[in-house]
Amino acid sequence: MERPSYPPETRYYFADLDNLGAVHRWTPQVLYINLLGLVYLFVGFFVLFKQARTSAIRIALRDGVCCRICLSLLHAYRQLSRS
C-alpha cells in the first residue's frame, strides 16, 4: 500500500489483511447505552402517539430538546470512557 503524503522512505508499507474477522465489542457499557437509547426511543414514541392532539410545534420542540440532551450526555460519556 502507498501513502502519498508521507516521505519516500516511509511511503510504502505492507498490511496483512487476510482472515480478518469482525471485532465484537459488546461490553457492558455498550449494552447499557444501547438499552438506554431504546428506552428513550420507546418513551418518545409513546408520548408522541399519546399526545397527538397537542400542537405539533410543541411536540417537535420538546423532542428536539430531549434528543439534544441525550446526545450531549452520550458525547460526554464517550469522552469520559476514553480517558
C-alpha positions, 0 to 999 in steps of 0.5 A: 500500500502507498501513502502519498503524503508521507516521505519516500522512505516511509511511503510504502508499507505492507498490511496483512489483511487476510482472515480478518474477522469482525471485532465484537465489542459488546461490553457492558457499557455498550449494552447499557447505552444501547438499552438506554437509547431504546428506552428513550426511543420507546418513551418518545414514541409513546408520548408522541402517539399519546399526545397527538392532539397537542400542537405539533410545534410543541411536540417537535420542540420538546423532542428536539430538546430531549434528543439534544440532551441525550446526545450531549450526555452520550458525547460526554460519556464517550469522552469520559470512557476514553480517558 
